[in-house]
Amino acid sequence: MKDLTIRLAEESRVSKVDFTNLPFGKIISDHMFEMDFDGKNWVNPRISPVTHMQIHPMNMALHYGQSIFEGMKASRTKDGATLLFRPELHAKRMNASARRMCMPEIPEDIFIKAIHTLVGIEQDWIPPYEGSALYIRPFMFATDDMIGVKPSDTFRFMIICLPVGPYYPRPIKLWIDPNYTRAAMGGVGEAKAAGNYAAAMYPTKLAREKGFDQVLWIDARFNKLVQEVGTMNIFFVFDNEIVTPATLGTILKGITRQTAIEILREKGYVVNERELTIDAVIDKYHKGELLEVFGTGTAAVVANVDEIRFNDISMTFQESNWKVSNTVRDVINCVRFGTMPDQQGWTVQVKEPVEIS
Ligand SMILES: Cc1ncc(COP(=O)(O)O)c(C=O)c1O
């Protein structure tokens, strides 16, 4: 691996950004990280000003979808430190996705050093408000130029950063459509593969047309096991336990999900990862034993659900019951903002740019 080269922008765009009014996913910071896989090794790591890229019309990622990504956040504490949240888990999940999609793994230390270095350069882009963050998007795609279905030999790994505010400004409404599924056993649901998101777009569009925010997916085999939501895992707070669907191959193993489970168990809640049918959810709801439902994900952190619709059944949830979700949100946001001690060691402080070797 050759040494990292850094070429900085002549002028930063950061002073033109209003951090109090950030649309999610539209504003990109000044610099990006790139590194190429030449068929044998990762080579030419570089940081340079964000610019358009040239793509050949035969680029294999465009045709066959060998493309994966991650999503994580850096935050600025009240004391001015820059923190990454559980970056090592994102490095591991990126490589799990890479294996499933027949793509090369990225050595974890290089993945993490690249993030430290880029975020170290982009620290001024971190909105200094609780609940806001610098969204970090590592991604990898095929770069062979060839028509023909086979794994690419060459790939590019990149990281870009976007300052973001809260993802969902209000509680969300979920739609269950038994005609569509997101993932089947043996498929790629557990990978953060670009195609998973493309496949979800049409059912999500239908849900939006009906006034809902997202689809709550149910499984492909039995058409009744609750799975996950858009870009979030889902939690159901029953009177005697908290349940989130077990990740048995079709569901992304969310890092916020894992964090929420750890927070809640530590606070003494009974949290079970298990199969859960939509019929059981409806039954609990009708008995008054389903108190709250919420989604977890890096972008949203915690999103409260105020309605779930399945055929002609509408389940609605009252804000006065949203205790568990508020606990999870508060702990994660406070740890990120430095107002609560990070007893579990989830955060890692970004140091000055580190050398990649
Ligand atoms: C399909 C899907 N499920 C769940 C999640 C939540 O995962 P995490 O908490 O790691 O962001 C995401 C977001 O990454 C996602 O895209």
The ligand as an SDF file (V2000), in Angstrom:
LIG
                    3D

 16 16  0  0  0  0  0  0  0  0999 V2000
  -32.0960   -1.9060    5.9240 C   0  0  0  0  0  0  0  0  0  0  0  0
  -31.5700   -1.2800    7.1560 C   0  0  0  0  0  0  0  0  0  0  0  0
  -31.9490   -1.7780    8.3460 N   0  0  0  0  0  0  0  0  0  0  0  0
  -31.4930   -1.2770    9.5030 C   0  0  0  0  0  0  0  0  0  0  0  0
  -30.6120   -0.2140    9.5150 C   0  0  0  0  0  0  0  0  0  0  0  0
  -30.0750    0.3080   10.8170 C   0  0  0  0  0  0  0  0  0  0  0  0
  -28.7370   -0.0330   10.9430 O   0  0  0  0  0  0  0  0  0  0  0  0
  -27.7480    0.8750   11.7940 P   0  0  0  0  0  0  0  0  0  0  0  0
  -28.3470    1.0100   13.1400 O   0  0  0  0  0  0  0  0  0  0  0  0
  -26.4600    0.1320   11.7950 O   0  0  0  0  0  0  0  0  0  0  0  0
  -27.6530    2.1780   11.0900 O   0  0  0  0  0  0  0  0  0  0  0  0
  -30.1970    0.3520    8.3010 C   0  0  0  0  0  0  0  0  0  0  0  0
  -29.2490    1.4720    8.2740 C   0  0  0  0  0  0  0  0  0  0  0  0
  -28.0850    1.2860    8.1480 O   0  0  0  0  0  0  0  0  0  0  0  0
  -30.6800   -0.1970    7.0920 C   0  0  0  0  0  0  0  0  0  0  0  0
  -30.3090    0.3150    5.9190 O   0  0  0  0  0  0  0  0  0  0  0  0
  1  2  1  0
  2  3  1  0
  2 15  2  0
  3  4  2  0
  4  5  1  0
  5  6  1  0
  5 12  2  0
  6  7  1  0
  7  8  1  0
  8  9  2  0
  8 10  1  0
  8 11  1  0
 12 13  1  0
 12 15  1  0
 13 14  2  0
 15 16  1  0
M  END
$$$$
